[in-house]
Amino acid sequence: MHKNSYEIDIHDLYRTWKVKYKNLYEFFDMETNKKTNLIPENPNVEPVNEIFMKDLVKNADHARKLRSRSNNIVVSYKGVAKTKGWITFNTTSQYTRGKYYFQYVKLLDIKDIKSVKGFAKRDIVRLLLSGNVACYCSCPDFLYAGWKYMGYTKGYGIFKETRFPRIRNPRLEGTVCKHLLAVFSVFMTNWLSISRDMQNSYYWKNRYGKDNVDTK
């Protein structure tokens, strides 16, 4: 079961790792604070290129934040997708017993690790976990409340969605559903397992090879 507070997982660890891995943060250009407001005035604005989990949590719908803390929502880490490298979870439905939804989190800064030298793999993965992300949830709310559309148009979505949420969310408020908020609340606490699975994944080895970063 996930913790009720995502402030510890997201914000405190983010600040701690920012100091500890200063050189890596600078390499990935994570020191910038560009465009953290994810609610556009019109749907045709330029995509936001830097999206952190802490930004998605900060700008999320308040009602979804509260619902994400329900004891009925249980988060399970499922591993790293073999060919895509996405970090996968599933969560139980808040109201329907036995029903699950699945979530994907994509680490966007991973494209840059091929050039990193002299750092342990696990430290690079730990840094990537607090970096730029894209995400997806299979629940209806993520689609019909417009967050799949917002993710696609604003740069934090994994799958394409061009249907504007004219009925449910025409003002494009919020960022993600309660299930993703629940996932974010335990994301950092799973970093050891994610680091191990990421390093051993076909995706990592196939794209970057065995000699691009240190194996410590």
Secondary structure, DSSP 8 states (H G I E B T S, - for coil): ---S-HHIIIIIHHHHHHHHTHHHHHHTTTT---------SSTTS---S--BHHHHHHTS-HHHHHHTT-TT--EEEEEE-TTT--EEEEEE-SSSTT-EEEEEEEEGGGGGGGG--SSBHHHHHHHHHTSBEEEEE-SHHHHHTTHHHHHHHHT-BSS------TTT-TT---SS-HHHHHHHHHHGGGHHHHHHHHHTSHHHHHHH-SSSSB--
